[in-house]
Amino acid sequence: MTPPCPKCASAFAYEDRALWNCPECGHEWAVAEDASDDNVAKIIRDANGVELKDGDTVTIIKDLKVGNSAIKVGTKVKNIRVLPPEQWIGDHDIEAKVPGFGPMGLKSSVVKKIAE
């Protein structure tokens, strides 16, 4: 069953790898396999579908505008923290200290895990 978009309630959402996408408003979100069970841990995955965990190192996969500057593609971010759903700010499900920008929230859909 296709879940409706949590942002605009569109019924036209589609699944792309580990994320659901809304073609009407552009919202992306992850859906737990059994969303009805609150005890199921939410698995956060990067843009390639690889599971992310606290302490992982990731790279940014696209330029991200921040104020008057931008975080460039390939920026390496160490020691990320995966946030529980109740601490998410919008779609930002990762907290990290980005070099040159300081601590901020990131979307898991714009990072790629680096094998360690």
Phi, psi and omega in degrees: 000133180278124179284148175287155178298128180289344182269313184240359179066020178295143179268003186259024180294151177222155182266134177225107186057241184264005183240154169260143182233144176252118180287343183275317182246352178083005181291140176240141178205155177262143180237126177294148181301322176237081184292344181284340181264110183290344180276353179284125179290138178281126179265123179262129182238150178282186182298337179263002179088009180275134181296135178256143178226162177305137177091353179293159174250133182230165171240151177280133185259356175207154179300135180240117180286128178227103183063234180267002180234187182216147171275121187278154174304138178090356178298128182270128180240119183262156171055057179288163175234120178278124184272146173289153185308326181289347178258358179296144172248101187066236180265000185281103186250006179231143173243135182204162174259107183272127181304127179086352182233338180088193183290138178198165176271143178230156174270138178296338182285352179247015178233159177229129181290139176262128178294133182252000000 
